[in-house]
Amino acid sequence: AFVLVQQDTGRIEPNYPKVCGHQGNVLDIKWNPFIENIIASCSEDTSVRIWEIPEGGLKRNMTEAVLELYGHSRRVGLVEWHPTTNNILFSAGYDYKVLIWNLDIGEPVKMIDCHTDVILCMSFNTDGSLLATTCKDKKLRVVEPRSGRVLQVRGPRGGFGDGGTGRNPTETR
């Protein structure tokens, strides 16, 4: 992954310094919304890594991450910073799970396990109280991240709340 200083323009030299610590292809990266020189990345190597970019940008290749996080059993396709809480990071893996990481301790503090296929996208509402995900099963889920409870499901033919099943997903049978 390249990290460019905003004033740099034009063609990038082939030997321009890179962030290159993962063992597999990098599938997603996100800048930390609270600390401007911190990046989270995830990869086919099943890891999530946290990188601290030096002031003024990279002068040489960066291979050592500040944190290496392992908790997924398959490749990790998405990372997303919590919008209002510093040092909380969400990752979605091809193991169909969303892990919530507390970076202060370097451990997952919660797992959201409500998906039946690969998670394709995840996004928070403004205050971080809701997480929306889309999945290869063609369903949109609205999840309460603190509890992991699925509040709403919508399938390709169903209205909100029933996931196409005709029943409320929060009701117990």
Z-matrix of the N, CA and C atoms (Angstrom, degrees):
N
C 1 1.453
C 2 1.525 1 108.18
N 3 1.307 2 115.90 1 139.37
C 4 1.459 3 121.80 2 177.92
C 5 1.519 4 109.18 3 -94.28
N 6 1.317 5 116.62 4 143.89
C 7 1.456 6 122.64 5 170.12
C 8 1.509 7 105.55 6 -123.09
N 9 1.334 8 116.67 7 117.31
C 10 1.454 9 121.06 8 -175.45
C 11 1.520 10 110.69 9 -109.87
N 12 1.311 11 116.13 10 139.18
C 13 1.457 12 121.84 11 172.32
C 14 1.518 13 106.63 12 -73.89
N 15 1.329 14 117.07 13 138.74
C 16 1.456 15 121.58 14 -171.77
C 17 1.529 16 112.89 15 -56.37
N 18 1.327 17 118.28 16 -30.84
C 19 1.465 18 120.51 17 -178.68
C 20 1.525 19 112.23 18 -76.43
N 21 1.349 20 118.00 19 -17.03
C 22 1.461 21 120.40 20 179.79
C 23 1.522 22 109.34 21 -71.01
N 24 1.316 23 116.32 22 127.14
C 25 1.461 24 120.98 23 178.08
C 26 1.514 25 108.77 24 -132.03
N 27 1.317 26 115.85 25 166.36
C 28 1.455 27 120.38 26 176.39
C 29 1.508 28 112.57 27 88.11
N 30 1.289 29 114.24 28 -163.06
C 31 1.461 30 121.97 29 -175.89
C 32 1.532 31 111.36 30 -71.56
N 33 1.328 32 115.13 31 142.07
C 34 1.465 33 120.56 32 177.77
C 35 1.519 34 108.38 33 -89.81
N 36 1.314 35 116.27 34 131.35
C 37 1.464 36 121.05 35 178.79
C 38 1.534 37 109.43 36 -66.94
N 39 1.335 38 117.95 37 146.01
C 40 1.469 39 120.59 38 -178.86
C 41 1.530 40 113.50 39 -59.87
N 42 1.321 41 117.12 40 -27.86
C 43 1.470 42 120.42 41 -178.67
C 44 1.527 43 112.71 42 -98.16
N 45 1.344 44 117.44 43 16.54
C 46 1.462 45 121.79 44 178.34
C 47 1.534 46 108.76 45 -59.19
N 48 1.338 47 118.65 46 137.12
C 49 1.470 48 120.64 47 -177.63
C 50 1.528 49 112.62 48 -60.36
N 51 1.346 50 115.12 49 144.79
C 52 1.462 51 122.14 50 -177.07
C 53 1.528 52 110.28 51 -129.89
N 54 1.340 53 114.16 52 160.88
C 55 1.458 54 121.57 53 167.32
C 56 1.518 55 104.48 54 -91.21
N 57 1.321 56 117.41 55 116.30
C 58 1.468 57 119.18 56 -170.36
C 59 1.523 58 112.44 57 -145.09
N 60 1.318 59 117.32 58 58.38
C 61 1.461 60 120.01 59 -177.56
C 62 1.511 61 115.44 60 -103.11
N 63 1.335 62 118.62 61 -16.23
C 64 1.467 63 120.27 62 -179.51
C 65 1.525 64 110.19 63 -72.51
N 66 1.330 65 115.51 64 154.02
C 67 1.469 66 121.46 65 177.78
C 68 1.526 67 112.06 66 -90.61
N 69 1.337 68 117.48 67 -12.81
C 70 1.458 69 122.26 68 178.56
C 71 1.519 70 109.89 69 -127.46
N 72 1.324 71 116.08 70 -178.13
C 73 1.464 72 120.61 71 178.54
C 74 1.529 73 110.25 72 -62.83
N 75 1.333 74 115.87 73 139.70
C 76 1.466 75 121.91 74 175.59
C 77 1.522 76 107.28 75 -81.46
N 78 1.346 77 116.45 76 129.38
C 79 1.458 78 121.31 77 -175.21
C 80 1.521 79 113.45 78 -104.68
N 81 1.345 80 117.82 79 -21.08
C 82 1.463 81 120.24 80 178.87
C 83 1.521 82 108.88 81 -160.13
N 84 1.329 83 115.91 82 149.34
C 85 1.472 84 122.18 83 173.13
C 86 1.525 85 107.94 84 -140.87
N 87 1.333 86 115.94 85 148.88
C 88 1.470 87 120.98 86 176.59
C 89 1.523 88 108.81 87 -146.14
N 90 1.335 89 115.55 88 137.78
C 91 1.464 90 121.57 89 172.40
C 92 1.521 91 109.34 90 -76.38
N 93 1.313 92 117.05 91 142.36
C 94 1.456 93 122.66 92 175.84
C 95 1.530 94 108.79 93 -69.83
N 96 1.344 95 118.76 94 127.74
C 97 1.466 96 120.00 95 -178.38
C 98 1.528 97 113.80 96 -73.21
N 99 1.336 98 117.94 97 -12.04
C 100 1.465 99 121.71 98 -177.17
C 101 1.523 100 113.23 99 -104.21
N 102 1.334 101 117.15 100 -29.85
C 103 1.467 102 121.94 101 -177.19
C 104 1.522 103 106.93 102 -127.10
N 105 1.322 104 116.25 103 109.96
C 106 1.463 105 121.23 104 -165.68
C 107 1.524 106 115.77 105 -67.66
N 108 1.323 107 119.30 106 -14.05
C 109 1.469 108 119.25 107 -179.21
C 110 1.531 109 112.97 108 -110.46
N 111 1.338 110 117.07 109 19.79
C 112 1.466 111 121.91 110 -179.95
C 113 1.534 112 109.42 111 -111.59
N 114 1.327 113 115.49 112 132.57
C 115 1.459 114 122.74 113 178.37
C 116 1.530 115 109.04 114 -123.51
N 117 1.330 116 115.89 115 141.54
C 118 1.463 117 121.36 116 168.76
C 119 1.518 118 107.74 117 -106.56
N 120 1.328 119 117.08 118 140.84
C 121 1.460 120 121.75 119 176.50
C 122 1.522 121 108.66 120 -135.92
N 123 1.333 122 114.77 121 156.68
C 124 1.462 123 119.35 122 175.87
C 125 1.518 124 108.14 123 -139.05
N 126 1.343 125 114.95 124 161.40
C 127 1.452 126 117.82 125 -166.60
C 128 1.520 127 113.31 126 -150.74
N 129 1.316 128 113.42 127 168.79
C 130 1.457 129 121.68 128 172.42
C 131 1.529 130 111.63 129 -64.58
N 132 1.341 131 118.07 130 -16.94
C 133 1.472 132 121.02 131 -179.53
C 134 1.535 133 113.01 132 -78.86
N 135 1.328 134 118.14 133 8.91
C 136 1.481 135 128.04 134 178.99
C 137 1.526 136 113.46 135 74.52
N 138 1.313 137 118.53 136 7.04
C 139 1.466 138 119.54 137 -177.63
C 140 1.519 139 112.21 138 -106.48
N 141 1.336 140 113.57 139 157.77
C 142 1.458 141 123.77 140 168.19
C 143 1.525 142 104.33 141 -116.18
N 144 1.315 143 116.58 142 135.10
C 145 1.474 144 119.80 143 -178.11
C 146 1.520 145 109.95 144 -129.88
N 147 1.323 146 113.59 145 146.48
C 148 1.458 147 122.33 146 178.29
C 149 1.525 148 107.30 147 -112.71
N 150 1.331 149 115.43 148 129.48
C 151 1.465 150 122.68 149 -175.17
C 152 1.515 151 109.79 150 -120.95
N 153 1.321 152 116.22 151 139.62
C 154 1.467 153 121.86 152 173.87
C 155 1.520 154 108.09 153 -110.14
N 156 1.323 155 115.50 154 112.43
C 157 1.463 156 121.35 155 -178.16
C 158 1.529 157 108.29 156 -83.91
N 159 1.328 158 117.87 157 127.17
C 160 1.467 159 120.02 158 -178.10
C 161 1.529 160 112.45 159 -63.64
N 162 1.324 161 115.30 160 152.54
C 163 1.467 162 121.82 161 174.79
C 164 1.528 163 108.59 162 -54.18
N 165 1.330 164 117.07 163 131.04
C 166 1.464 165 121.11 164 -179.90
C 167 1.519 166 113.71 165 86.99
N 168 1.330 167 118.07 166 0.48
C 169 1.464 168 121.09 167 176.87
C 170 1.516 169 112.88 168 92.76
N 171 1.309 170 114.86 169 -177.91
C 172 1.459 171 121.54 170 -177.73
C 173 1.523 172 110.89 171 -78.34
N 174 1.321 173 115.54 172 137.05
C 175 1.469 174 121.30 173 174.66
C 176 1.529 175 109.78 174 -106.40
N 177 1.360 176 116.23 175 -21.30
C 178 1.466 177 122.01 176 177.11
C 179 1.528 178 107.63 177 -150.13
N 180 1.311 179 116.82 178 168.51
C 181 1.457 180 120.71 179 179.43
C 182 1.525 181 110.58 180 -57.37
N 183 1.327 182 115.69 181 138.41
C 184 1.460 183 121.35 182 177.69
C 185 1.521 184 107.75 183 -105.75
N 186 1.328 185 117.02 184 119.93
C 187 1.463 186 121.33 185 -178.66
C 188 1.523 187 112.62 186 -116.94
N 189 1.325 188 117.41 187 -13.56
C 190 1.468 189 121.52 188 -178.07
C 191 1.524 190 110.40 189 -104.63
N 192 1.326 191 115.95 190 118.13
C 193 1.463 192 121.09 191 177.47
C 194 1.527 193 109.54 192 -83.09
N 195 1.322 194 116.21 193 154.59
C 196 1.461 195 121.69 194 174.47
C 197 1.535 196 109.28 195 -67.40
N 198 1.331 197 116.01 196 -39.53
C 199 1.463 198 122.55 197 179.38
C 200 1.522 199 109.41 198 -139.54
N 201 1.327 200 116.82 199 140.50
C 202 1.453 201 123.21 200 170.32
C 203 1.514 202 106.96 201 -119.07
N 204 1.327 203 116.05 202 123.42
C 205 1.463 204 121.55 203 -174.63
C 206 1.522 205 109.80 204 -114.86
N 207 1.330 206 115.71 205 125.87
C 208 1.465 207 121.78 206 178.97
C 209 1.516 208 108.91 207 -123.64
N 210 1.325 209 116.72 208 127.55
C 211 1.451 210 121.49 209 178.99
C 212 1.516 211 111.88 210 -165.08
N 213 1.325 212 116.23 211 -18.04
C 214 1.460 213 121.05 212 178.15
C 215 1.529 214 109.45 213 -89.58
N 216 1.327 215 115.96 214 147.81
C 217 1.461 216 120.47 215 179.50
C 218 1.529 217 112.63 216 -92.73
N 219 1.322 218 116.36 217 -11.93
C 220 1.463 219 121.63 218 176.97
C 221 1.523 220 108.57 219 -133.25
N 222 1.319 221 116.83 220 179.47
C 223 1.461 222 119.74 221 -176.39
C 224 1.533 223 111.06 222 -55.66
N 225 1.324 224 115.10 223 155.39
C 226 1.463 225 121.95 224 -178.22
C 227 1.519 226 107.62 225 -109.56
N 228 1.337 227 116.30 226 121.90
C 229 1.457 228 120.70 227 -172.84
C 230 1.509 229 115.94 228 -99.99
N 231 1.361 230 117.17 229 -22.45
C 232 1.462 231 119.86 230 -174.37
C 233 1.518 232 111.09 231 -140.88
N 234 1.331 233 115.67 232 144.68
C 235 1.463 234 122.27 233 168.40
C 236 1.522 235 107.86 234 -130.65
N 237 1.326 236 115.64 235 148.01
C 238 1.467 237 120.96 236 179.25
C 239 1.529 238 108.28 237 -151.11
N 240 1.334 239 116.43 238 126.26
C 241 1.462 240 121.48 239 176.05
C 242 1.524 241 109.46 240 -77.44
N 243 1.331 242 116.71 241 141.41
C 244 1.463 243 119.35 242 173.26
C 245 1.526 244 107.54 243 -64.99
N 246 1.338 245 118.77 244 135.73
C 247 1.468 246 120.00 245 -172.38
C 248 1.527 247 115.62 246 -74.65
N 249 1.333 248 119.04 247 -17.97
C 250 1.469 249 119.23 248 -176.52
C 251 1.522 250 113.86 249 -126.20
N 252 1.318 251 118.84 250 -3.73
C 253 1.466 252 121.22 251 -178.22
C 254 1.516 253 109.37 252 -123.01
N 255 1.319 254 116.36 253 117.70
C 256 1.458 255 121.11 254 -179.75
C 257 1.525 256 110.34 255 -66.57
N 258 1.328 257 115.87 256 145.97
C 259 1.465 258 124.27 257 175.65
C 260 1.524 259 114.74 258 66.89
N 261 1.334 260 117.12 259 22.21
C 262 1.459 261 121.31 260 171.40
C 263 1.525 262 107.22 261 -115.57
N 264 1.329 263 115.39 262 123.45
C 265 1.460 264 122.53 263 -175.85
C 266 1.523 265 109.10 264 -128.51
N 267 1.321 266 116.37 265 138.12
C 268 1.457 267 122.28 266 176.60
C 269 1.523 268 108.17 267 -106.95
N 270 1.328 269 116.42 268 140.75
C 271 1.463 270 120.95 269 174.86
C 272 1.520 271 109.05 270 -132.16
N 273 1.327 272 116.00 271 142.89
C 274 1.463 273 121.65 272 178.33
C 275 1.520 274 108.27 273 -120.15
N 276 1.338 275 114.99 274 126.78
C 277 1.451 276 120.25 275 -177.26
C 278 1.511 277 113.09 276 -110.18
N 279 1.314 278 114.72 277 168.93
C 280 1.457 279 121.48 278 175.56
C 281 1.528 280 110.71 279 -75.86
N 282 1.333 281 116.74 280 3.63
C 283 1.462 282 122.25 281 170.89
C 284 1.528 283 110.56 282 -87.83
N 285 1.353 284 117.08 283 7.41
C 286 1.469 285 126.41 284 176.47
C 287 1.528 286 112.65 285 72.58
N 288 1.316 287 118.11 286 16.85
C 289 1.461 288 121.55 287 -176.74
C 290 1.525 289 110.87 288 -114.95
N 291 1.330 290 115.39 289 148.56
C 292 1.456 291 122.21 290 169.95
C 293 1.521 292 106.38 291 -108.26
N 294 1.329 293 116.64 292 123.62
C 295 1.463 294 121.06 293 176.55
C 296 1.521 295 108.73 294 -104.33
N 297 1.324 296 115.49 295 138.59
C 298 1.462 297 121.97 296 176.15
C 299 1.521 298 106.76 297 -106.29
N 300 1.320 299 115.86 298 116.92
C 301 1.463 300 123.15 299 -174.96
C 302 1.522 301 110.71 300 -101.81
N 303 1.312 302 116.46 301 133.86
C 304 1.461 303 122.46 302 167.53
C 305 1.518 304 105.66 303 -98.63
N 306 1.315 305 117.16 304 108.49
C 307 1.457 306 121.04 305 -174.69
C 308 1.523 307 112.97 306 -73.48
N 309 1.340 308 117.39 307 -16.42
C 310 1.465 309 119.70 308 175.53
C 311 1.524 310 110.93 309 -65.39
N 312 1.343 311 117.18 310 -31.50
C 313 1.467 312 120.47 311 179.14
C 314 1.532 313 112.46 312 -111.05
N 315 1.349 314 116.84 313 -9.33
C 316 1.459 315 120.95 314 177.72
C 317 1.516 316 113.91 315 69.73
N 318 1.326 317 116.60 316 29.90
C 319 1.463 318 121.41 317 -177.17
C 320 1.524 319 110.53 318 -134.15
N 321 1.347 320 116.38 319 152.88
C 322 1.467 321 118.07 320 171.36
C 323 1.533 322 109.13 321 -73.67
N 324 1.328 323 116.48 322 135.24
C 325 1.468 324 120.96 323 -179.78
C 326 1.521 325 111.64 324 -105.58
N 327 1.330 326 117.31 325 -11.72
C 328 1.461 327 121.14 326 178.51
C 329 1.522 328 108.47 327 -159.25
N 330 1.340 329 114.37 328 150.79
C 331 1.455 330 120.91 329 174.12
C 332 1.524 331 108.01 330 -125.35
N 333 1.325 332 116.44 331 130.88
C 334 1.462 333 121.82 332 174.48
C 335 1.527 334 106.23 333 -102.72
N 336 1.317 335 115.61 334 115.15
C 337 1.458 336 121.69 335 -172.58
C 338 1.526 337 109.44 336 -124.36
N 339 1.336 338 116.37 337 69.06
C 340 1.466 339 120.79 338 -177.16
C 341 1.522 340 112.78 339 -123.61
N 342 1.327 341 117.52 340 5.01
C 343 1.459 342 121.14 341 -176.22
C 344 1.523 343 110.44 342 -100.09
N 345 1.325 344 115.66 343 148.38
C 346 1.457 345 121.18 344 -178.66
C 347 1.523 346 112.41 345 -107.65
N 348 1.332 347 116.04 346 0.98
C 349 1.465 348 120.75 347 -179.78
C 350 1.533 349 107.74 348 -158.00
N 351 1.313 350 116.48 349 -173.02
C 352 1.468 351 122.28 350 -175.92
C 353 1.532 352 110.37 351 -64.30
N 354 1.321 353 115.32 352 133.81
C 355 1.465 354 122.51 353 176.78
C 356 1.527 355 107.16 354 -81.94
N 357 1.329 356 115.83 355 124.74
C 358 1.462 357 120.92 356 -174.34
C 359 1.519 358 113.10 357 -97.27
N 360 1.338 359 116.85 358 -27.22
C 361 1.459 360 120.63 359 -176.87
C 362 1.515 361 108.93 360 -157.04
N 363 1.327 362 116.90 361 147.85
C 364 1.468 363 120.85 362 171.16
C 365 1.514 364 108.38 363 -144.84
N 366 1.346 365 114.66 364 144.38
C 367 1.456 366 120.43 365 -176.99
C 368 1.525 367 109.62 366 -153.31
N 369 1.329 368 115.63 367 140.21
C 370 1.464 369 122.01 368 178.45
C 371 1.512 370 111.32 369 -90.68
N 372 1.339 371 115.50 370 154.16
C 373 1.455 372 118.59 371 164.77
C 374 1.527 373 106.93 372 -75.81
N 375 1.326 374 117.22 373 176.55
C 376 1.465 375 121.29 374 -171.31
C 377 1.524 376 113.90 375 -58.74
N 378 1.331 377 117.97 376 -42.60
C 379 1.470 378 118.99 377 -176.30
C 380 1.526 379 113.56 378 -93.11
N 381 1.330 380 118.01 379 1.86
C 382 1.457 381 121.25 380 175.99
C 383 1.517 382 114.98 381 79.04
N 384 1.332 383 117.39 382 10.14
C 385 1.465 384 120.16 383 -178.81
C 386 1.526 385 112.54 384 -83.20
N 387 1.339 386 117.23 385 -13.56
C 388 1.454 387 121.39 386 179.00
C 389 1.529 388 109.77 387 -134.98
N 390 1.317 389 115.27 388 143.08
C 391 1.454 390 122.35 389 176.35
C 392 1.527 391 107.51 390 -122.51
N 393 1.320 392 116.42 391 124.66
C 394 1.462 393 120.77 392 175.54
C 395 1.524 394 107.96 393 -101.71
N 396 1.339 395 115.72 394 136.67
C 397 1.460 396 120.18 395 177.20
C 398 1.524 397 109.12 396 -130.34
N 399 1.319 398 115.58 397 149.13
C 400 1.455 399 120.62 398 167.95
C 401 1.518 400 106.60 399 -117.14
N 402 1.316 401 114.47 400 152.95
C 403 1.453 402 120.34 401 -170.74
C 404 1.515 403 109.33 402 -137.83
N 405 1.317 404 116.40 403 157.82
C 406 1.461 405 120.96 404 178.21
C 407 1.532 406 111.69 405 -63.01
N 408 1.339 407 117.65 406 -17.20
C 409 1.468 408 120.78 407 176.19
C 410 1.530 409 112.23 408 -75.49
N 411 1.335 410 116.54 409 5.46
C 412 1.468 411 124.48 410 176.62
C 413 1.528 412 112.86 411 70.35
N 414 1.324 413 116.02 412 27.46
C 415 1.464 414 119.66 413 178.79
C 416 1.523 415 110.23 414 -119.00
N 417 1.322 416 113.73 415 141.03
C 418 1.460 417 122.60 416 172.08
C 419 1.520 418 106.65 417 -98.37
N 420 1.325 419 116.56 418 129.24
C 421 1.457 420 121.14 419 178.83
C 422 1.520 421 109.11 420 -119.44
N 423 1.331 422 115.56 421 139.22
C 424 1.455 423 121.51 422 171.55
C 425 1.525 424 105.77 423 -110.99
N 426 1.331 425 115.38 424 119.78
C 427 1.458 426 122.10 425 -171.95
C 428 1.522 427 109.35 426 -119.64
N 429 1.322 428 115.52 427 141.70
C 430 1.459 429 121.60 428 171.31
C 431 1.532 430 105.99 429 -87.43
N 432 1.347 431 118.62 430 109.81
C 433 1.464 432 119.97 431 -171.53
C 434 1.536 433 114.62 432 -63.18
N 435 1.324 434 118.29 433 -34.68
C 436 1.470 435 120.14 434 -178.05
C 437 1.518 436 112.52 435 -62.41
N 438 1.342 437 115.66 436 -42.09
C 439 1.464 438 119.82 437 -177.06
C 440 1.523 439 112.32 438 -98.01
N 441 1.334 440 116.96 439 -23.01
C 442 1.456 441 121.04 440 -174.82
C 443 1.519 442 112.67 441 82.20
N 444 1.323 443 115.78 442 4.72
C 445 1.464 444 121.01 443 -176.86
C 446 1.525 445 110.72 444 -75.53
N 447 1.334 446 115.85 445 133.58
C 448 1.465 447 121.68 446 175.59
C 449 1.515 448 107.59 447 -81.17
N 450 1.326 449 116.51 448 118.03
C 451 1.461 450 121.38 449 -178.29
C 452 1.520 451 111.78 450 -88.17
N 453 1.330 452 116.55 451 -36.85
C 454 1.458 453 120.74 452 -178.87
C 455 1.523 454 109.54 453 -147.24
N 456 1.315 455 115.05 454 147.46
C 457 1.462 456 122.19 455 174.71
C 458 1.517 457 106.91 456 -134.26
N 459 1.314 458 116.17 457 138.08
C 460 1.455 459 119.57 458 174.84
C 461 1.512 460 108.54 459 -133.76
N 462 1.323 461 115.39 460 124.23
C 463 1.455 462 121.47 461 176.29
C 464 1.506 463 109.87 462 -97.75
N 465 1.313 464 117.13 463 -178.89
C 466 1.469 465 120.26 464 -176.61
C 467 1.530 466 113.34 465 -64.55
N 468 1.345 467 118.27 466 -24.62
C 469 1.460 468 119.83 467 -177.90
C 470 1.520 469 113.10 468 -117.66
N 471 1.328 470 117.77 469 -7.66
C 472 1.456 471 119.79 470 -174.90
C 473 1.504 472 112.65 471 -102.21
N 474 1.320 473 116.16 472 159.23
C 475 1.454 474 121.55 473 175.23
C 476 1.509 475 110.21 474 -80.68
N 477 1.312 476 116.72 475 170.14
C 478 1.457 477 120.43 476 177.52
C 479 1.511 478 110.13 477 -58.64
N 480 1.308 479 115.92 478 139.46
C 481 1.453 480 121.62 479 175.25
C 482 1.504 481 114.17 480 100.60
N 483 1.351 482 117.92 481 -25.20
C 484 1.461 483 116.47 482 -175.37
C 485 1.524 484 114.29 483 -115.64
N 486 1.345 485 117.84 484 -9.35
C 487 1.456 486 119.48 485 178.89
C 488 1.522 487 113.60 486 57.83
N 489 1.343 488 115.39 487 20.38
C 490 1.453 489 120.07 488 -179.21
C 491 1.519 490 112.82 489 87.19
N 492 1.337 491 117.56 490 1.92
C 493 1.470 492 120.65 491 -176.75
C 494 1.515 493 112.64 492 -93.62
N 495 1.325 494 117.20 493 -15.77
C 496 1.464 495 120.09 494 -177.62
C 497 1.509 496 113.89 495 84.97
N 498 1.366 497 117.43 496 5.72
C 499 1.468 498 118.83 497 178.45
C 500 1.529 499 109.00 498 -132.13
N 501 1.295 500 115.91 499 160.04
C 502 1.457 501 122.74 500 179.89
C 503 1.535 502 109.01 501 -76.94
N 504 1.362 503 119.45 502 126.28
C 505 1.465 504 120.23 503 -175.96
C 506 1.527 505 112.95 504 -69.21
N 507 1.331 506 118.91 505 -15.86
C 508 1.465 507 119.88 506 -179.44
C 509 1.531 508 111.25 507 -88.32
N 510 1.335 509 117.49 508 -9.62
C 511 1.465 510 119.88 509 177.87
C 512 1.519 511 109.37 510 -80.21
N 513 1.321 512 116.05 511 146.00
C 514 1.465 513 119.95 512 174.45
C 515 1.522 514 108.16 513 -96.85
N 516 1.308 515 115.29 514 150.95
C 517 1.473 516 119.18 515 -179.33
C 518 1.501 517 110.99 516 -82.75
